[in-house]
Amino acid sequence: MWLVNLSLANDVGALLVALSSKRDEEAIAQGDFISIGNAKLGYLYLRYERADYSLCEFLEAAGSEADGGTGDLQCEEIYALLNDVEEAIRRQQSVAQFEAQVRLLFAPYATSAVQQWATIESILAD
């Protein structure tokens, strides 16, 4: 049923309800708990890696998620990084160092997203 709810979700709220119900099932079945907020940050990062977002767009989206979400990353840290990136762009400087910081900062969140997805796929396979 959660998959039906997921596919019929027409807004973020409905999507979160479907995902959170599955998350609760995962926690009970697996004995693991993957924070939906951390996983959402990871999914955003994976989309950035896939080039769906520019660096600034990604940091804006991640900052917004961290500000209102349930993950353990503070929005202030993300927005400070975004400000530094925007300043470097304004000065026509390289942002490579910031890309490296982003990779390090978001690696655990990407891992959470990948683990969550793998758990969901294994449950669906059963």
C-alpha positions as CSV (number, residue, x, y, z in Angstrom):
1,M,0.0,0.0,0.0
2,W,2.9,2.4,0.8
3,L,4.1,2.0,-2.8
4,V,0.6,3.0,-4.1
5,N,0.7,6.0,-1.8
6,L,4.2,6.9,-3.0
7,S,3.2,6.8,-6.6
8,L,0.0,8.8,-6.0
9,A,1.7,11.5,-3.9
10,N,1.0,14.9,-5.5
11,D,2.9,17.0,-3.1
12,V,5.8,16.8,-0.7
13,G,3.6,16.2,2.3
14,A,1.9,13.1,0.8
15,L,5.4,11.9,-0.3
16,L,6.7,12.3,3.2
17,V,3.7,10.4,4.7
18,A,4.3,7.5,2.3
19,L,8.1,7.4,3.0
20,S,7.7,7.8,6.7
21,S,5.3,4.9,7.0
22,K,7.8,2.8,5.1
23,R,10.6,4.1,7.3
24,D,8.8,3.0,10.3
25,E,8.3,-0.5,8.8
26,E,12.0,-0.6,8.1
27,A,13.0,0.3,11.6
28,I,10.8,-2.4,13.0
29,A,11.8,-5.1,10.5
30,Q,15.5,-4.4,10.3
31,G,16.2,-3.0,13.7
32,D,17.7,0.0,12.0
33,F,16.6,3.5,11.9
34,I,17.5,5.8,9.0
35,S,16.5,9.3,9.6
36,I,14.2,10.5,6.8
37,G,15.7,14.0,7.2
38,N,19.2,12.7,6.7
39,A,18.1,10.5,3.8
40,K,16.4,13.5,2.1
41,L,19.7,15.5,2.3
42,G,21.4,12.4,0.8
43,Y,18.9,12.2,-2.0
44,L,19.4,15.9,-2.8
45,Y,23.2,15.3,-2.8
46,L,22.8,12.4,-5.1
47,R,20.8,14.5,-7.5
48,Y,23.6,17.2,-7.3
49,E,26.1,14.5,-8.2
50,R,23.9,13.5,-11.1
51,A,24.1,17.2,-12.2
52,D,20.4,17.9,-11.7
53,Y,21.5,20.9,-9.6
54,S,24.3,23.5,-9.8
55,L,26.3,23.8,-6.7
56,C,24.4,26.9,-5.6
57,E,21.0,25.3,-6.4
58,F,22.0,22.2,-4.4
59,L,23.1,24.2,-1.4
60,E,19.9,26.3,-1.5
61,A,17.8,23.2,-1.6
62,A,19.8,21.4,1.1
63,G,19.7,24.5,3.3
64,S,16.0,24.8,3.0
65,E,15.6,21.1,3.8
66,A,17.9,21.3,6.8
67,D,16.0,24.4,8.0
68,G,12.7,22.8,8.1
69,G,13.6,19.1,8.1
70,T,14.4,16.5,10.7
71,G,18.0,15.8,9.7
72,D,20.9,16.5,12.0
73,L,22.8,18.9,9.7
74,Q,22.3,22.5,10.7
75,C,21.1,24.9,8.0
76,E,23.5,27.6,9.1
77,E,26.5,25.4,8.1
78,I,25.0,24.9,4.6
79,Y,24.1,28.6,4.2
80,A,27.6,29.7,5.3
81,L,29.0,27.4,2.6
82,L,26.6,28.8,0.0
83,N,27.6,32.3,0.9
84,D,31.3,31.4,0.4
85,V,30.5,29.8,-3.0
86,E,28.5,32.8,-4.1
87,E,31.3,35.1,-3.1
88,A,33.9,33.0,-5.0
89,I,31.7,33.0,-8.1
90,R,31.2,36.8,-7.7
91,R,35.0,37.2,-7.6
92,Q,35.4,34.7,-10.5
93,Q,37.4,32.3,-8.4
94,S,37.4,28.6,-8.5
95,V,34.8,26.7,-6.4
96,A,36.7,23.4,-6.5
97,Q,37.6,23.7,-2.8
98,F,33.9,24.1,-1.9
99,E,32.9,21.2,-4.1
100,A,35.4,19.1,-2.1
101,Q,33.9,20.4,1.2
102,V,30.4,19.5,-0.1
103,R,31.5,16.0,-0.9
104,L,32.9,15.5,2.6
105,L,30.0,17.1,4.4
106,F,27.3,15.2,2.5
107,A,28.9,11.8,2.1
108,P,27.2,10.4,5.3
109,Y,23.9,11.7,4.1
110,A,24.3,10.1,0.6
111,T,25.2,6.8,2.4
112,S,21.9,7.1,4.4
113,A,19.9,7.6,1.2
114,V,21.6,4.7,-0.5
115,Q,21.0,2.5,2.5
116,Q,17.4,3.5,2.7
117,W,16.9,2.8,-0.9
118,A,18.6,-0.6,-0.7
119,T,16.4,-1.5,2.3
120,I,13.3,-0.5,0.4
121,E,14.4,-2.6,-2.6
122,S,15.1,-5.6,-0.5
123,I,11.7,-5.4,1.1
124,L,10.0,-5.1,-2.2
125,A,11.9,-8.1,-3.5
126,D,10.5,-10.2,-0.7
